[in-house]
Amino acid sequence: MKNNIKQLGYFLVSIFVILILYLSYVVVQQGEALATHPQNRRLAAREAAIIRGTIFDRQGTVLAETQWDGHQGKRVYRMEGTVSPFAQVIGYVSDRYGSAGLEASYGKELLGLTDADAIENLLDKILNRTPRGNDLVLTLDATLQKVALEALKGRKGAVVALDPRDGSILAMVSSPAYNTNAIGDAKVWDQLNGDELNAPLLNRAAQGAYAPGSVIKLVTGAGLLEQQKIQPQDTIQCPGYTIVDGYKMVDNRAHGTVDFNKALALSCNTYFAQGGMKLGWKGFLEQADRFGLTAAPEIGLPVRAGTLAAAKRQTQSQLAETSFGQGDTLISPLHMAMVGSAIAHQGMIMKPYLVQAVRKPDGTPVRSMEPAQWLRATTPEVAAQITQGMISSVEWGTATAAAIPGVKVAGKTGTAETKSEKDPNSLPHAWFVGFAPADQPSIALAVVVEKAGSGAVVAAPIAREVMAAALKSR
């Protein structure tokens, strides 16, 4: 009998110890995440008594603010017509559906609940005044965001524009957008959440997964030149196709004799397929890593890291296709914008960022973002060689629709095939990656329009509009 009681005692003590360890783990390891989770009702109740901070663009334009009426606040977002150009970036705050975007990831700052706000919060309690959160100043330009969204004309796709000199994100547009002011309406929410075809809640700019088509040739080309697998003046004969492992890969046309510059300007698949074979999988993957294609930079929003062919599928034919942007490769527009910024900034990718500063309502700085180098993608010499090919592409190659009068533009088009057995008539994704002015770049961007046709016809004109607007305002 005594043994049974002793065993029961040991069992109860063990359970008690396990419970203490588990609760300690929850408090120490997961406490902050649970406390600030968008679905935490305690946080929502506490937030109801706080004037949430205002969100501004880089020029001081109000993008989101809390309009306070008595003891209740209403979050109001900047609109353009019936939608918000910032919908997937800034996100929303809803009593019923939680929060998303920067509203979620910077929730503590916007509510003034960081450690730095502790004294201010104590004074609010003592003085019985309504607490007010911190403001955010973004790197985005409201005018540029509007131009980009309008240029997409409601088609599914994305535009990402960066300042290659410091990594600040000037525009991040995902289309279709939606009305963030209507999120609290159950019918609107159900419609947005249930629209699997258009997926308006998805931030295509940072989380989209697209075959890159010929814009990946910027990465392949950098690898070929940097690893000295070719010399820029080396030529090949392009008959309009190449055969790898018995598989015939058809080019867009027969280009005849091509060197590096002509191959980039006219987007010769044969040249880069053969070049990719010289690089080998090891060389190509190393170059992709240098450009950060498989990394997920921290920008305050979820970012999908790019994916390449799995090891078991790294065949020679897959390598050839990958080298000119087909195969299993899936990349986000943000990553391709960073590729463009690397070429524009002499081979260096600056760390991309969306939030320029966190500050108190009176303007006192709390935290500011300092530009920082992220990755050395290639050498200045290789970047200069690729830039020349991109300039040629805009002047007489596939990207002439991106030309801006009086401005030297560097660009690369892409047309990524999307046909499958289930959808044999699917149009390709239209891509453009480029920067301007080519000699002193202040904007680098990527444009993708889903299943819209040729990059030269569809994406390049969008890029021209966005670059022209950026250069006019800066």
Secondary structure, 3 states (H helix, E strand, C coil): CHHHHHHHHHHHHHHHHHHHHHHHHHHHHCHHHHHCCCCCHHHHHHHCCCECCCEECCCCCEEEEEEEECCEEEEEECCECCEECCHHHHCEEECCCEEECHHHHCHHHHHCCCHHHHHHHHHHHHHCCCCECCEEEECCCHHHHHHHHHHHCCCCEEEEEECCCCCEEEEEEEECCECHHHCCCHHHHHHHHHCCCCCCCCCHHHHCCECCHHHHHHHHHHHHHHCCCCCCCCCEEECCEEEECCEEEECCCCCEEECHHHHHHHCCHHHHHHHHHHHHHHHHHHHHHHCCCCCCCCCCCCCCCCECCCHHHCCHHHHHHHHCCCCCCEECHHHHHHHHHHHHCCCEEECCECEEEEECCCCCEEEECCCCEEEECCCHHHHHHHHHHHHHHHHHCCCHHHCECCECCEEEEEEECCCCCCCCCCCCEEEEEEEECCCCCCEEEEEEECCCCCHHHHHHHHHHHHHHHHHHHC
